[in-house]
Amino acid sequence: MTMVDDRPIPGVYRVAAIAATLAVLLGCAMLARPPEGLDSVVYRIRFNPQGPASIAEPGVVVSGTVPADAGGAEQAYRAASGVAAPDLGGRSNAVILAAGPTLDGPDQVVAAPGEWHGRRFEVELRHTSASLSGKSLLRNVPWRPLAAISLNGIPAGGVCEVVVRWQPVDSLPDGKALSQPLVTTASFRVD
């Protein structure tokens, strides 16, 4: 028990203060913008399968619009989802928006640097998985990661492909694989 001015503070107040602090930090992380020079950012999108605006399934799209925040990333993802192979014109830069699998509250995600293999860009996102690790959760708030990844050095003229691998691991950044990765792909055209 902690003492302030010779009065005991019950542990429940301490827990409430920690929970409030974590909620504020989580809110800031959800609204985070990728700093200049950073290649990726992962937004925590609250998962609600009954919600009309929910991103229902994993997928990947390529967009010329760089999102400013989580809401902008969701809007850009939905807008680009209906386009089979968007035409990026003569751009040499774009952004990949990749929606991952539904994760548990304590799970985390990191993006490895992607690289070009000819006209195919491959990137791996590693994430923990409380459910695959067999962890018991007292209270869980599921969420879906939405990664915004810079796509630089796009080869000119023709169709390109993006391959995103979501690899569940027992710990970050280089833990042991827990299962096969979830792989999503998208293609786009460049003048």
N, C-alpha and C positions, 0 to 999 in steps of 0.2 A: 504494500500500500504506500502511495506517495503522500508526503506531507507538504502542505502549503500554509504558512503562518500558523504552525502547530495544529492545523486541522487536517484530519485525514481526508483524502479524496478517494472515494470508492473506485475500484477498478473499472466499473461500467462507464464512468465518465472518460477515463483514459481510452477505452476502446472506442467510444463515440467520437472522441477527438481524432483518433487515428483514422477511423472510417471516413470522417468528413474530409480530412486532408487527402486521403487516397481518392475520394470522389472528385475533388477539385483537380488533382493531378491527372486523373483519367480523362476528365473533361478537357483539360488543356491538351492532352495527347491526341484526343479525337479531333481537335480543331487545328492541329499542328500543320504548318506549311513546310514544305521541304526547303531548308536553307539553301542559299545560293551554293552551287557546286555539289550539292548532294544528289546522288543518282536515284534514290528511291525514298518513299515514305509509305508506311502501312497504316491505314485508318481502321479503327475498330468500329464496325457497323453493327449496331444492335440487331440481332436476328429475331424476326417475328414472322413465322411462316404464314400467319393469317393476315399480316399487314399488306395493304394494297401497294405500298411503295417498297416492299421488301425485295432485296435481290435474292431470288429464290434458289438459284443454282450457281455452282462455280462456272466461271467462264473467263474469257480474255477478249479485249477489244483494243484497237489502236485508234488514238484520237490525236488531232492536231491541237486540241485545247488542253492547256496545262491547268489542272484544278488548283484553286486557291485554298480549299479546305475540304473536309469530309463531305459536306453537302454538295459542293461543286464536283467532287469526284463521283459521287453517286449519280448526279444529273448527267455528267459526261458519259458515264458507263451506260446508263439507260439509253441515251441518245444514240450512241455508237452501236449498241447491241442489235439494232434492227438492220444494220448495213452489212451485207455479206462480205464485201471486199472494198473498203473505202478507198477513194482516190485521194492521196495526200498531195497531189500536184507535184511541184518540184522541191518539196521540203527535204531537208537533210536531217531534221530533228522532229520528233513527235513524242508521245507518251503512251506507254502501255498501261492499261487499267485492267488488273487481274483480280477477280473475285475468287477467293479460296474456299476451302471446305468450312463447314460450321465447326467452330472451336469452342472449348469450354472457357469459363471466366479467367482462370489463371494462365491459360496458354499464351505463348508469345511467338512472334514471327521475326525472322531476319532475312533480308534479301542478299544473295551473293551477287557479285558483279556479273552481268550478262556479257555474252560475246557473240560476234558474228561468225557464222560458218557459211561462207558464200552469201547466199541471199536469205539465209535462215538465222534469226537471232534467238539464242537460247538463254534462259535465266532460271535459276533455282531459288525457291523460297523455302527455307527450312523453318519448321514450326514444332513446338512441343504439342503433346496430345495427352491430356489427363486421362481421357477415356481409354486410349490404347495402352497407356502405362498402367492401367488398373487402379488409378487413384480414386478414392472415394471423396465425393464433394458434398458437403453439408447443404450448401446453397449454391446454385450455379446460374450464371447469366450468360447464355450462349451468345456468340457473336460471330460475324463473318469478316475475315480480313479482306480489305480492298486495297491492293498495292498500286501505287502510281510510280512507274519506273521510267526514267528517261531513256529514250531510244535515239541515240546519236549515231552519226555516220551512216545514214541509210544509203544503200547503193542506188544510183539513179537508174531510171528506165526499167520497168517491168514489175513483176509480182514478187513480193517478199513474204516471208512467213515468220511468225513469232511462236515460240514454244515455251510454255511456262510449266515448270515442275514444282508441285507442292509436296515436299518431302517431310513426313512426320519423323521426328527424332526424339530420343529420350532426354537430351539436354542440348542447349545451344552454346556455342555455334556449331560444334563439330561432333555432336553425339551420334550414337548408333541408330541406324534406321530402324523404325518400328514396323513398317510395312512398305509396300510398293508405293511410289509417288502417284499423286493425282496429276494427270497431264492434260493441259488445255492448249488449244492452238487457235491462231487467227491468221488471216492473210490480208494484205493490202497492196494497192498499186501505187507506183511512183512514176511520174513523167520522166 
